[in-house]
Amino acid sequence: KTETQMHHVALLKYFKFDCSRETLFIPELTVVCGFMVVFLLIALFGLDEVMDRVVARAHDMPMYKAERLSFSPAHLLVKFLNFVRNFTYLIMQLGSTILVVPMVQIIAGAAHCSESTHFGGLVVSNAPHIQCLQHKHLQILAVLGALVPLYLFLLMPFAVVAGDALYVPSESMFEWRFW
């Protein structure tokens, strides 16, 4: 074995992380749904543009202009606002490019049912403890049925420009002819 391989074996020995699909099913769905909600809020309300205006106003504050040190209160506020603005742009870019396929795979896994001999009847393939089209599964499908179509629809203009929200003004989101 090479030194790198031995190092990885040693790390895996101390940090063994063994988790089944069943254990990750609900947390994965929660993260995916939460991410879709944040994406939808930013897209529908133009929060990326709002953050641009907030940062511009913060730069125009007299207190900011009067301060000379970069760690003064107004400068720290502007740095924080820049971070939030960049984070909103990052969410839009990731949510309309590289995270689309993994999120759709998780969503599809939540809808996929299979026959189970151990649990009896149809169960969710990724979570055999959940009976298909029963209470918990119906709740999951209802949430996904509300979020996914809206997400995929609002995703389109962002996906066309590789997730760059600067090219998708919020006014254009409601002008279908513009698309």
WOKA-V979615 format. One record per backbone hydrogen bond with DSSP energy under -1.0 kcal/mol. NH is the residue of the N-H (numbers start at 1). CO is the residue of the C=O. Records with the same first field share a line. If there is no record, write none. Layout:
NH->CO, CO
This chain:
6->2
7->3
8->4
9->5
10->6
11->7
12->8
13->9
14->10
15->11
24->20
25->21
28->24
29->25
30->26
31->27
32->28
33->29
34->30
35->31
36->32
37->33
38->34
39->35
40->36
41->37
42->38
43->39
44->40
45->41
47->42
50->46
51->47
52->48
53->49
54->50
55->51
56->52
57->53
58->54
59->55
60->56
65->61
66->62
67->63
72->69
76->72
77->73
78->74
79->75
80->76
81->77
82->78
83->79
84->80
85->81
86->82
87->83
88->84
89->85
90->86
91->87
92->88
93->89
94->90
95->91
97->94
99->94
100->97
103->99
104->100
105->101
106->102
107->103
108->104
109->105
110->106
112->108
114->123
116->121
123->114
124->130
125->112
130->127
132->122
134->131
138->134
139->135
140->136
141->137
142->138
143->139
144->140
145->141
146->142
147->143
148->144
151->147
152->148
153->149
154->150
155->151
159->155
160->156
162->159
163->158
164->161
165->163
167->164
168->165
172->169
